[in-house]
């Protein structure tokens, strides 16, 4: 038995643990790490609505610019009497059964007018023969400037280039999406 009691005494002497000071320091370091991670998480959660708002505004502007440039590329003519920095009227092909009507699988020529005022852009579809159009549909809002369209050459009754630039402010930061289309010249086409 003396041998067993000697082994038990040796084991008790060799057992080591953490001191109270070591445990307190480890707890303090752990709290600092968890506090830092929690602060970063709360900051990310609070900024998410702002980021989502900015992404939505950029997505809306991107969709609108793409739609306008696509319709310009498919266009037959730009109406020169409405060529201003806040308005664009074109005769182009739209996938509708009637101008301003329901969607269809084939395209027909219609007069499409984009008008930008008071921080909003609207799209109006009408038959090209002067019949009154249907209701205007808002395609963009929150614009910082109503000057959306540029025509080159400047002052020409038949522009060869139409630029589209949507500018808005999101969370105090300016955002501008720009694109343009070189128009076909019908007199030179054969």
C-alpha positions as CSV (number, residue, x, y, z in Angstrom):
1,X,0.0,0.0,0.0
2,X,2.8,2.4,0.5
3,X,3.5,2.1,-3.2
4,X,-0.1,3.1,-4.1
5,X,-0.2,6.0,-1.7
6,X,3.1,7.2,-3.0
7,X,1.8,7.2,-6.6
8,X,-1.4,9.1,-5.5
9,X,0.7,11.7,-3.8
10,X,2.9,12.1,-6.8
11,X,-0.2,12.5,-9.1
12,X,-1.6,15.2,-6.8
13,X,1.6,17.1,-6.8
14,X,1.9,17.0,-10.6
15,X,-1.6,18.1,-11.2
16,X,-1.5,21.7,-12.4
17,X,-4.4,24.0,-13.2
18,X,-4.9,27.7,-14.0
19,X,-4.5,30.3,-11.4
20,X,-7.2,32.8,-10.7
21,X,-5.2,35.6,-12.3
22,X,-4.8,33.5,-15.5
23,X,-8.5,32.9,-15.6
24,X,-9.4,36.6,-15.1
25,X,-7.0,37.6,-17.9
26,X,-8.4,35.0,-20.3
27,X,-11.9,36.1,-19.5
28,X,-11.0,39.8,-20.1
29,X,-9.3,39.0,-23.5
30,X,-12.3,36.9,-24.5
31,X,-14.7,39.8,-23.6
32,X,-12.7,42.3,-25.7
33,X,-12.8,39.9,-28.7
34,X,-16.5,39.2,-28.4
35,X,-17.2,42.9,-27.9
36,X,-15.3,43.8,-31.1
37,X,-17.1,41.2,-33.1
38,X,-20.5,42.3,-31.7
39,X,-19.7,46.0,-32.6
40,X,-18.8,45.0,-36.2
41,X,-22.0,42.9,-36.5
42,X,-24.3,45.7,-35.2
43,X,-22.6,48.2,-37.6
44,X,-23.2,45.8,-40.5
45,X,-26.8,45.3,-39.6
46,X,-27.4,49.1,-39.3
47,X,-25.8,49.9,-42.6
48,X,-27.6,47.1,-44.6
49,X,-30.8,49.2,-45.3
50,X,-28.7,52.0,-46.7
51,X,-26.7,49.6,-48.9
52,X,-29.9,47.9,-50.1
53,X,-31.4,51.3,-50.9
54,X,-28.3,52.3,-53.0
55,X,-28.3,48.9,-54.8
56,X,-32.0,49.3,-55.6
57,X,-31.5,52.8,-57.0
58,X,-28.5,51.7,-59.1
59,X,-30.5,48.7,-60.4
60,X,-33.4,50.9,-61.4
61,X,-31.2,53.3,-63.2
62,X,-29.3,50.5,-64.9
63,X,-32.5,49.0,-66.1
64,X,-33.8,52.3,-67.4
65,X,-30.6,53.2,-69.2
66,X,-30.5,49.8,-70.8
67,X,-34.1,50.0,-71.9
68,X,-33.7,53.5,-73.4
69,X,-30.5,52.5,-75.3
70,X,-32.1,49.3,-76.6
71,X,-35.1,51.2,-77.9
72,X,-32.8,53.8,-79.5
73,X,-30.9,51.0,-81.3
74,X,-34.1,49.4,-82.6
75,X,-35.4,52.9,-83.5
76,X,-36.6,54.1,-86.8
77,X,-36.3,57.8,-86.1
78,X,-35.7,60.4,-83.4
79,X,-38.4,63.0,-83.4
80,X,-36.3,66.3,-83.6
81,X,-39.1,68.6,-82.4
82,X,-38.8,67.0,-78.9
83,X,-35.1,66.8,-78.7
84,X,-34.2,68.5,-75.4
85,X,-32.1,67.5,-72.4
86,X,-35.1,66.3,-70.5
87,X,-37.2,64.7,-73.3
88,X,-36.7,62.1,-76.0
89,X,-39.3,60.9,-78.5
90,X,-38.5,58.1,-80.9
91,X,-40.3,55.8,-83.2
92,X,-39.1,52.3,-82.3
93,X,-40.2,48.7,-82.2
94,X,-41.9,47.5,-79.0
95,X,-43.2,44.0,-78.2
96,X,-46.9,44.9,-77.8
97,X,-50.1,43.9,-79.5
98,X,-51.1,47.6,-79.9
99,X,-49.1,50.7,-79.0
100,X,-49.6,51.1,-75.3
101,X,-51.5,47.8,-75.1
102,X,-50.7,44.3,-73.8
103,X,-47.4,42.6,-74.3
104,X,-47.0,40.4,-77.4
105,X,-44.4,38.1,-78.9
106,X,-44.0,40.3,-82.0
107,X,-42.8,43.9,-82.3
108,X,-44.7,46.8,-83.8
109,X,-43.5,50.4,-84.5
110,X,-44.7,52.9,-81.8
111,X,-43.8,56.3,-80.7
112,X,-42.1,56.1,-77.3
113,X,-41.6,59.4,-75.4
114,X,-39.4,59.7,-72.3
115,X,-39.9,62.8,-70.3
116,X,-37.9,63.7,-67.2
117,X,-39.0,66.4,-64.7
118,X,-39.1,66.9,-60.9
119,X,-36.6,64.1,-60.3
120,X,-38.7,61.5,-62.2
121,X,-38.7,60.0,-65.7
122,X,-41.8,58.7,-67.4
123,X,-42.3,56.5,-70.5
124,X,-45.3,57.1,-72.8
125,X,-46.2,54.8,-75.7
126,X,-48.4,55.9,-78.5
127,X,-49.2,55.0,-82.1
128,X,-46.9,56.8,-84.5
129,X,-49.9,58.3,-86.4
130,X,-50.8,60.9,-83.7
131,X,-53.5,59.0,-81.9
132,X,-53.5,60.0,-78.2
133,X,-51.3,57.9,-76.1
134,X,-52.1,55.7,-73.1
135,X,-51.0,56.6,-69.6
136,X,-47.4,57.5,-68.8
137,X,-45.5,55.0,-66.7
138,X,-42.8,56.1,-64.3
139,X,-39.5,54.4,-65.1
140,X,-37.0,56.2,-62.8
141,X,-37.3,58.4,-59.7
142,X,-34.9,60.2,-57.3
143,X,-32.9,61.9,-60.1
144,X,-30.5,64.6,-59.1
145,X,-30.8,66.2,-62.5
146,X,-33.6,66.3,-65.1
147,X,-31.0,66.8,-67.9
148,X,-30.8,63.2,-69.0
149,X,-30.4,63.3,-72.8
150,X,-27.7,64.8,-75.0
151,X,-27.8,65.0,-78.8
152,X,-24.9,65.3,-81.2
153,X,-24.3,67.3,-83.2
154,X,-25.8,69.9,-80.9
155,X,-28.8,71.8,-82.3
156,X,-29.0,69.5,-85.3
157,X,-32.6,68.5,-86.5
158,X,-31.2,65.0,-87.2
159,X,-28.9,63.9,-84.4
160,X,-26.4,61.2,-85.1
161,X,-25.8,60.3,-81.4
162,X,-28.1,60.3,-78.4
163,X,-26.5,60.1,-74.9
164,X,-28.4,59.0,-71.8
165,X,-27.1,59.9,-68.3
166,X,-29.1,59.2,-65.1
167,X,-27.7,61.0,-62.1
168,X,-29.0,60.6,-58.6
169,X,-27.8,60.9,-55.0
170,X,-27.9,57.9,-52.8
171,X,-26.9,58.3,-49.1
172,X,-25.2,61.6,-49.9
173,X,-23.0,60.1,-52.6
174,X,-23.5,61.0,-56.3
175,X,-24.1,58.1,-58.7
176,X,-24.3,58.5,-62.5
177,X,-25.0,55.9,-65.1
178,X,-24.2,56.9,-68.7
179,X,-24.6,55.2,-72.1
180,X,-25.3,56.4,-75.6
181,X,-26.2,55.2,-79.1
182,X,-24.9,56.2,-82.5
183,X,-28.0,56.4,-84.6
184,X,-28.2,55.0,-88.1
185,X,-28.5,57.5,-90.9
186,X,-31.4,56.4,-93.1
187,X,-30.2,58.5,-96.1
188,X,-27.0,56.5,-96.3
189,X,-28.5,53.1,-95.8
190,X,-29.2,51.0,-98.9
